[in-house]
Amino acid sequence: MISERTIAALAAAKARGQALGNPKLAEARAIANANHMAGADAFASSVAPAIREAQAAGAKTLRQIAAALNGRGIGTARGGKWEATTVANVLRRIG
């Protein structure tokens, strides 16, 4: 019953030309994406020295770098274990 009234009211509002939803959704999404990218850049910058040290110690492949980071107890951005793909993403981000 309530859902029928809600659907009817939204359809009537749309028929009147009223914009439905958040009018600033694109702006809010852009801000959220920028914050997410900034956080990822900051994490990549913080782990870059450890990656460079692993490479200097002889780790040549992405798997070897991941193993070195896991061996040192350095977690990923979400606290997980390093995989070759995760290392590749960080290397791509730091250039």
N, C-alpha and C positions, 0 to 999 in steps of 0.2 A: 504494500500500500504506500509506504513512504517512498520507496524507490520509484514507483510510478509517478508520484507527484513531483519528485525531484527531476526525473527525466523530462516531464512535461514542462516544468518551469525553466529548465535549461534550454529546451527546444524553443520556448517562447522568447527567451532572452536573446537567443541566437537569431531568431527571426526578426527581432527588433534591431539587429545590427550590433548588439552589445558584444564586446570582445570577452571571450571566456578564458579563464586561466590567468596565470601570472603575466601581466603586461611587461614585466622586466625580466622574463625568463632568460632571454639571450644574454643580457648583461650579467645576470647572476651566474650563468653557466660559464661565461668568459672569465669572470673573477675566480670561480672555483678551479677552472682549468689552469689559470695562471698560478694560483697558490699551489696546486698539485705539482706543476712543473718546477716551481721554485724549490719545493721540498725535495724533489727527486734530484735536482741539480746540486743542492746542498749535500745530500747524502753521497752522491757520486764524488763530489769534491773531498768529502771527509774520508772516504775509503780509498781514494786514488793513491795516496802514499803507500798503503799496505800492498796494493796491487803492484806498484812499481818496485817495492822491495822484493816481492815474490818473483817478479821477472828478473831482477838483478841477481837473485839467488839461484837462478837457473830454470825457473818454471817457464816453459815455452808455449805450451798449449793452454787452451782455456780450462780444460779439466785439471791440469796441474795447478793453475792459479786458483781455481775453486778449492782444490784440496788444501792448498797452502792457507787460504783464508779460513777454511773450516778448522784446520789444525791449530790456527792461532786463536780460535774461539771468536772470530769476528762474524757477527750475524748479518743477514741481509737487511734491507730496510724494514721488513716486517718481522725480523728476528729468526728467519728460517735458515736453512743450510744453502750454501752456494752451489750452483750448478753452472755448467759451461755457458748456458744461455744467459744466465744472470750476469755473469762476468762480461759476456759480450755486450749486453745492454749498457752496463756501466762504462765499458771502454768506449762505446759509441757516443755516450753522453759527454765524456770528458775529452774526447777527441784524440 
